[in-house]
Amino acid sequence: MKELPFEIKFIYVTAFILILVFAVFIIFVVLMYNKKQILYLKEKQLNIEHQNQLLQKELEKQKSIEQERERISHDMHDDLGAGISALKLQAEFLKQKAENDDLQNDLDELLKTSEEMNLSMREMLWSLNSGNDTVGSFIDYAIQYADNFLKKTKIKLWSESEDIISDTPISTELRRNMFLCLKESLNNAYKHSQSNQLKLSFIQKDNEFMMKVSDNGIGIHHEKTEGNGLRNMKRRMQEQNGECEILSEGSGTEVLFRILL
């Protein structure tokens, strides 16, 4: 068998060495890439764990705040509520025994004040209760409040809801500001509208929530300067990144509150 010439042997050896170097280079590149991938995944995992820890701390903080709200709510109901009830009973007892007309009038004022305090306390308890942080709960309470507010007046209440998803979350702050706007609207309608009908409407479109308070009264004269009540409603809605529109064309007034949930 003839031995291969030296030049061909050299070419084969050189080619083999080049292939070997290239293979080693490829293996090195693959190993470095895998190492970087492992380091990247570890770093990503650490970031996720850090974010989870931050999220867990925030959830614990929120839970602690909710528990504190519940505790304050129970304390107010048990202590302050009992005190107001006792004061009311005592005033009623004294009124039965009082013979002086002036004293009876004073006791009537005391009874009226105690009833107003009791209503205010109920509103605060409702605001504090985190279980009410849904659109459905807000609507139920708003209708109940409007009905109680207007039942001793000549104004008849109508209410309607459209496309409402009752369990949609709503923040405590937004819920409270929407309720205060509702109170102001009802108070304005009672004092100034001279209406005999009021319609309370709630509409939900995707993440937009609207509340409308409409009456059939004398409307608002546009040349008149806005009072503090209207300015306060607009300010409250602006602070929540919402809108408050006052519409009064001819007879009747419509107050529209619009907010993104």
C-alpha positions in Angstrom: 0.0 0.0 0.0 1.4 3.3 -1.1 2.0 5.9 1.6 0.2 9.2 1.0 2.4 12.1 0.0 3.4 14.5 2.8 1.4 17.4 1.3 -1.9 15.4 1.3 -1.1 14.2 4.9 -0.5 17.8 5.9 -3.8 18.9 4.3 -5.7 16.1 6.1 -4.1 17.0 9.5 -4.7 20.7 9.0 -8.3 20.1 8.0 -8.8 17.8 11.0 -7.3 20.4 13.4 -9.5 23.1 11.9 -12.6 20.9 12.3 -11.6 20.1 15.8 -10.9 23.8 16.7 -14.2 24.8 15.0 -16.1 22.0 17.0 -14.4 23.2 20.3 -15.4 26.8 19.4 -19.0 25.8 18.8 -19.1 23.8 22.1 -17.6 26.9 23.9 -20.2 29.2 22.3 -23.0 26.9 23.2 -21.7 26.5 26.8 -21.4 30.3 27.2 -24.8 30.9 25.7 -26.3 28.3 28.1 -24.5 29.9 31.0 -25.8 33.3 30.1 -29.3 31.9 29.7 -29.1 30.2 33.2 -27.9 33.5 34.7 -30.7 35.4 32.9 -33.3 33.0 34.1 -31.9 33.1 37.7 -32.0 36.9 37.6 -35.5 36.9 36.2 -36.6 34.4 38.9 -35.1 36.7 41.6 -36.9 39.7 40.1 -40.2 37.7 40.1 -39.6 36.6 43.7 -38.8 40.2 44.7 -42.0 41.4 43.0 -44.0 38.7 44.7 -42.5 39.7 48.0 -43.5 43.3 47.4 -46.9 42.3 46.2 -47.3 40.1 49.3 -46.4 43.0 51.6 -48.8 45.3 49.8 -51.6 42.7 50.2 -50.8 42.3 53.8 -50.9 46.1 54.2 -54.3 46.3 52.5 -55.6 43.5 54.6 -54.4 45.2 57.8 -56.1 48.5 56.6 -59.3 46.6 56.0 -59.2 44.9 59.4 -58.6 48.3 61.0 -61.6 49.7 59.1 -63.7 46.8 60.3 -62.6 47.3 63.9 -63.4 51.0 63.8 -66.8 50.2 62.2 -67.7 47.6 65.0 -66.5 50.0 67.8 -68.6 52.8 66.4 -71.6 50.6 66.1 -71.3 49.1 69.6 -70.2 52.2 71.5 -71.3 55.3 69.7 -74.5 53.7 68.4 -75.5 52.5 71.9 -74.7 55.9 73.3 -76.9 57.7 70.7 -79.8 55.2 71.3 -79.5 55.7 75.1 -79.6 59.5 74.6 -82.7 59.2 72.4 -84.5 57.0 74.9 -83.7 59.4 77.8 -85.0 62.4 75.8 -88.2 60.6 74.9 -88.7 59.6 78.6 -88.1 63.2 79.7 -90.5 64.5 77.1 -93.3 62.4 78.5 -92.7 63.8 81.9 -92.2 67.4 80.9 -95.1 69.8 81.2 -93.4 73.0 80.1 -93.9 73.7 76.3 -90.5 75.3 75.9 -88.9 72.2 77.5 -90.8 69.9 75.2 -89.6 71.9 72.2 -86.0 71.7 73.4 -86.4 67.9 73.8 -87.9 67.7 70.3 -84.7 69.4 69.0 -82.6 67.0 71.0 -84.5 64.0 69.5 -84.1 65.5 66.0 -80.3 66.0 66.6 -79.9 62.4 67.9 -81.7 61.0 64.9 -79.4 63.1 62.5 -76.4 61.8 64.4 -77.7 58.2 64.1 -78.1 58.6 60.3 -74.6 60.2 60.0 -73.1 57.3 61.9 -74.8 54.8 59.6 -73.3 56.5 56.6 -69.9 56.4 58.2 -70.3 52.7 59.0 -71.3 52.0 55.4 -68.3 53.9 54.1 -65.9 52.0 56.4 -67.2 48.6 55.6 -64.9 47.1 52.8 -67.7 44.6 52.0 -69.5 47.4 50.3 -66.7 48.2 47.8 -68.8 47.0 44.8 -71.0 48.8 42.3 -74.0 46.8 43.3 -73.7 47.7 47.0 -73.3 51.4 46.2 -76.4 51.4 44.0 -78.5 49.6 46.7 -77.4 52.0 49.4 -77.9 55.1 47.1 -81.5 54.1 46.2 -82.2 53.3 49.9 -80.8 56.7 51.0 -82.7 58.6 48.2 -85.9 56.9 49.2 -85.5 57.7 52.9 -84.5 61.3 52.0 -87.5 62.0 49.8 -90.3 60.0 51.5 -91.3 62.9 53.7 -91.4 65.3 50.7 -93.8 65.7 47.7 -91.1 64.4 45.4 -91.7 60.9 44.1 -88.6 58.8 43.4 -88.0 56.5 40.4 -84.9 54.4 39.9 -83.5 52.4 37.1 -80.3 50.4 36.4 -78.8 49.5 33.0 -76.2 46.8 32.3 -75.0 46.9 35.8 -72.4 44.2 36.9 -73.1 44.2 40.6 -69.7 42.7 41.7 -67.6 45.2 39.9 -65.0 46.6 42.4 -65.2 50.2 43.4 -62.7 51.9 45.7 -63.8 53.2 49.1 -62.8 56.8 48.3 -64.6 56.8 45.0 -67.7 55.2 46.6 -67.7 57.9 49.3 -67.3 60.8 46.9 -70.0 59.5 44.6 -72.4 59.2 47.6 -71.6 62.7 48.8 -72.3 64.0 45.2 -75.6 62.1 45.3 -76.5 63.7 48.7 -75.8 67.2 47.3 -77.9 66.5 44.2 -80.9 65.3 46.2 -80.6 68.3 48.5 -80.4 70.7 45.6 -83.5 69.1 44.0 -85.4 69.3 47.2 -84.5 72.9 47.9 -84.5 74.5 44.5 -86.2 72.4 41.8 -89.8 72.7 42.8 -90.3 69.3 41.2 -92.6 66.5 42.1 -90.6 63.7 40.4 -87.0 62.6 40.6 -85.3 59.8 38.6 -82.1 58.1 39.8 -80.4 56.2 37.0 -77.3 54.0 37.0 -75.6 52.9 33.8 -72.5 50.8 33.3 -70.7 50.5 29.9 -67.6 48.3 30.1 -65.4 50.1 32.7 -67.4 53.3 32.6 -70.0 54.0 35.4 -72.6 56.7 35.2 -75.1 58.0 37.8 -77.8 60.5 36.7 -80.1 62.5 39.0 -83.0 64.0 36.9 -86.0 66.1 38.1 -88.9 67.7 36.3 -88.6 71.0 38.1 -88.0 74.6 37.0 -84.4 74.1 35.9 -81.4 76.1 36.5 -80.9 79.7 35.2 -77.6 79.7 33.4 -77.0 83.4 34.2 -76.9 82.6 37.9 -73.5 81.9 39.4 -72.8 78.3 40.5 -73.3 77.7 44.2 -70.9 75.9 46.5 -72.9 72.7 46.1 -72.4 72.5 42.3 -68.7 73.5 42.6 -68.1 70.9 45.3 -69.7 68.1 43.2 -67.5 69.0 40.2 -64.4 69.2 42.4 -65.1 65.8 43.9 -65.5 64.2 40.5 -62.4 65.9 39.1 -60.3 64.6 42.1 -61.4 61.1 41.1 -60.6 61.7 37.4 -64.3 61.8 36.6 -66.8 64.3 35.3 -69.9 66.1 36.6 -72.2 67.7 34.0 -75.2 69.9 34.8 -77.8 69.8 32.0 -80.8 72.1 32.2 -82.7 72.7 29.0 -86.1 74.2 29.5 -87.9 72.5 32.4 -86.1 70.0 34.6 -82.4 69.5 35.5 -80.2 66.5 35.0 -77.0 66.0 36.9 -74.7 63.4 35.3 -71.7 61.9 37.1 -69.3 59.8 34.9 -66.3 57.8 36.2 -64.0 55.1 34.9 -63.8 52.2 37.3 
